Amino acid sequence: MVVIRLARGGAKKNPYYRVMVADQRKSTNGRFVEQLGFYNPTARGQEEALRLDLARVEHWVSQGAQLSPRVRKLMKDATK
């Protein structure tokens, strides 16, 4: 099954996440199909905290991809 989930990056105590389309059987930071955006929970000031390619997310969902709970919440935040 294909899943849309977060892959952690960044440094210790400074997380940075990429929104990825990946096979459910692969590790979180392993092989992926496509990168759809990023999420920076520690963004300050004018820094961009969230960027999602909503058209590609909708494409993958129409193809049967499942959203992780956190990505589902980020989608709601992005569409506001």
C-alpha positions in Angstrom: 0.0 0.0 0.0 1.2 3.5 -0.7 1.1 6.0 2.1 1.7 9.7 2.4 3.7 10.4 5.6 6.4 12.5 7.2 10.2 11.8 7.0 12.3 13.5 9.7 15.4 15.5 8.9 17.2 18.4 10.5 19.4 18.4 13.6 19.0 17.4 17.2 16.2 19.5 18.8 15.6 21.2 15.5 13.3 18.9 13.5 12.4 19.4 9.8 10.0 17.0 8.1 9.5 16.2 4.4 6.0 15.1 3.2 6.7 11.9 1.2 4.8 9.3 -0.8 6.3 5.9 0.0 5.5 2.2 0.1 4.2 1.3 3.6 6.8 -1.5 3.9 9.8 0.8 3.5 11.3 2.6 6.5 10.2 6.1 7.2 13.5 7.7 6.1 14.1 5.1 3.4 13.1 4.8 -0.2 10.3 7.1 -1.4 8.2 7.6 -4.6 7.8 11.4 -4.5 8.3 14.4 -2.3 5.2 16.6 -1.9 6.3 19.3 0.4 7.8 20.1 3.8 6.8 20.9 7.4 9.0 23.0 9.7 7.5 23.1 13.2 10.2 25.4 14.5 9.7 28.1 11.9 10.0 31.6 13.3 9.1 35.0 12.0 8.7 35.1 8.2 10.0 31.6 7.6 7.6 29.3 5.8 6.3 26.6 8.2 4.3 24.4 5.7 4.4 23.9 2.0 2.3 21.2 0.3 1.6 20.5 -3.3 -2.2 20.0 -2.8 -2.8 18.9 -6.4 -0.3 16.1 -6.2 -1.7 15.0 -2.8 -5.2 14.8 -4.3 -3.7 12.8 -7.2 -2.2 10.3 -4.9 -5.3 10.0 -2.7 -7.3 9.4 -5.9 -4.9 6.6 -6.8 -5.5 4.9 -3.4 -2.8 6.4 -1.2 -3.5 6.6 2.6 -2.7 9.7 4.6 -1.0 9.4 8.0 -2.9 11.1 10.8 -0.4 13.9 11.1 -0.4 14.6 7.3 -4.2 14.6 7.4 -4.0 17.3 10.1 -1.5 19.3 8.0 -3.8 19.1 5.0 -6.6 20.7 7.0 -4.2 23.5 8.1 -3.0 24.0 4.5 -6.5 24.4 3.1 -7.5 27.1 5.6 
